[in-house]
């Protein structure tokens, strides 16, 4: 199946890339989550606009990416969330919540660049990865605390 990626997919490609994947992976994972659109001649014209948007959000300089990584890894970031008895959360922490907490801590990051291994559903210390640049990945320590 030939697809055009609309979001960054780990180990597959970046937005605007035209990829060939197995039918089941495309039909059951990429298309329902809006990570990709089916390739067609008309859709292929959208590739340039997708790549232009990706270019506008990207960090181009490697030194700047390393500086952003050092700011993100400087210390733990506190993320206040609603929690019930025993430290269980009402829902899970989303990448948008994490991006907002990082922005408040001084590290503006696009939420599409944040990778959370397992869903965060409890209070305490967690780690998330942030792809700042193609060659630079930051590991951020996140403290999920109960909000008042």
C-alpha positions as CSV (number, residue, x, y, z in Angstrom):
1,X,0.0,0.0,0.0
2,X,1.4,3.4,-1.0
3,X,0.8,6.2,1.5
4,X,1.8,9.8,2.2
5,X,2.7,10.4,5.8
6,X,1.0,13.4,7.5
7,X,2.7,12.9,10.9
8,X,6.1,11.7,12.0
9,X,6.1,7.9,12.5
10,X,9.1,6.3,14.3
11,X,11.2,4.0,12.1
12,X,9.0,4.9,9.0
13,X,9.4,8.5,8.0
14,X,8.5,12.2,8.4
15,X,5.5,14.2,7.3
16,X,5.4,14.4,3.5
17,X,7.3,11.2,2.9
18,X,5.8,8.7,0.4
19,X,6.1,5.2,1.9
20,X,5.2,1.7,0.8
21,X,3.8,-0.4,3.8
22,X,2.0,-3.6,4.2
23,X,-1.8,-3.4,3.7
24,X,-2.7,-4.3,7.3
25,X,-0.3,-1.8,8.9
26,X,-1.7,1.0,6.7
27,X,-5.3,0.1,6.9
28,X,-5.4,-0.8,10.6
29,X,-2.9,1.6,12.2
30,X,-1.8,4.5,10.0
31,X,-5.0,5.5,8.3
32,X,-7.4,5.3,11.3
33,X,-5.0,7.4,13.4
34,X,-4.6,10.0,10.6
35,X,-0.9,9.4,10.5
36,X,-1.1,9.0,6.7
37,X,-3.4,9.5,3.7
38,X,-3.7,7.2,0.6
39,X,-1.4,8.1,-2.2
40,X,-3.0,9.4,-5.4
41,X,-1.9,11.9,-8.1
42,X,-4.0,14.6,-6.4
43,X,-2.7,13.8,-2.9
44,X,0.8,13.8,-4.2
45,X,0.4,17.5,-4.9
46,X,-0.1,18.0,-1.2
47,X,3.3,16.7,-0.4
48,X,5.0,20.1,-1.0
49,X,2.6,21.9,1.5
50,X,3.1,19.1,4.1
51,X,6.9,19.4,3.7
52,X,6.8,23.2,4.0
53,X,4.8,23.0,7.2
54,X,7.3,20.5,8.6
55,X,10.2,22.8,7.6
56,X,8.6,25.7,9.4
57,X,8.4,23.7,12.7
58,X,11.8,22.0,12.5
59,X,15.0,23.0,14.3
60,X,17.6,23.4,11.6
61,X,20.8,24.1,13.5
62,X,22.5,21.2,15.4
63,X,24.0,23.5,18.0
64,X,20.5,25.0,18.7
65,X,19.1,21.5,19.0
66,X,21.8,20.6,21.6
67,X,21.0,23.8,23.5
68,X,17.3,22.9,23.6
69,X,18.2,19.4,24.8
70,X,20.3,20.7,27.6
71,X,17.4,23.0,28.7
72,X,14.9,20.1,28.6
73,X,17.2,17.8,30.6
74,X,18.3,20.4,33.1
75,X,15.8,19.3,35.8
76,X,12.6,17.5,36.3
77,X,9.4,19.1,35.0
78,X,6.4,19.1,37.3
79,X,3.0,18.3,35.7
80,X,0.0,18.9,37.9
81,X,-3.0,16.6,37.1
82,X,-6.3,15.6,38.7
83,X,-5.8,12.4,40.7
84,X,-8.0,10.3,43.0
85,X,-7.2,8.1,46.0
86,X,-4.1,6.1,45.8
87,X,-2.4,8.2,43.2
88,X,-4.5,7.1,40.2
89,X,-5.3,9.6,37.6
90,X,-8.6,10.5,36.0
91,X,-7.6,9.5,32.5
92,X,-4.0,9.5,31.2
93,X,-1.5,12.3,30.7
94,X,-1.5,13.3,27.0
95,X,1.4,14.6,24.9
96,X,-0.4,17.9,24.7
97,X,-0.3,18.1,28.5
98,X,3.4,17.3,28.5
99,X,4.1,19.9,25.8
100,X,2.3,22.6,27.9
101,X,4.3,21.6,31.0
102,X,7.6,21.8,29.0
103,X,6.6,25.2,27.6
104,X,5.9,26.5,31.1
105,X,9.3,25.2,32.1
106,X,11.0,27.1,29.3
107,X,11.3,24.4,26.6
108,X,8.9,25.1,23.7
109,X,8.4,21.7,21.9
110,X,6.0,20.5,19.2
111,X,3.7,17.8,20.7
112,X,4.3,15.6,17.7
113,X,8.0,15.3,18.7
114,X,7.1,13.8,22.2
115,X,7.3,10.0,22.6
116,X,5.7,8.4,25.6
117,X,6.4,4.7,25.9
118,X,3.5,3.5,28.0
119,X,0.5,5.7,28.9
120,X,1.1,7.7,32.1
121,X,-1.8,6.8,34.4
122,X,-0.2,7.3,37.9
123,X,1.5,9.9,40.0
124,X,5.2,9.9,40.3
125,X,8.4,10.2,38.2
126,X,8.2,9.2,34.6
127,X,10.6,9.7,31.6
128,X,9.6,10.7,28.1
129,X,11.7,11.2,24.9
130,X,11.6,14.3,22.8
131,X,13.0,14.3,19.3
132,X,14.4,17.8,19.0
133,X,16.3,17.2,15.8
134,X,17.0,14.2,13.5
135,X,20.3,13.6,15.4
136,X,19.3,14.9,18.9
137,X,16.9,13.3,21.3
138,X,16.3,14.6,24.8
139,X,15.2,12.4,27.8
140,X,13.0,14.5,30.0
141,X,12.2,13.6,33.6
142,X,8.6,14.3,34.4
143,X,7.1,14.5,37.9
144,X,3.4,13.9,37.7
145,X,1.9,15.5,40.8
146,X,-1.7,15.9,42.1
147,X,-3.2,19.3,41.4
148,X,-4.8,21.3,44.3
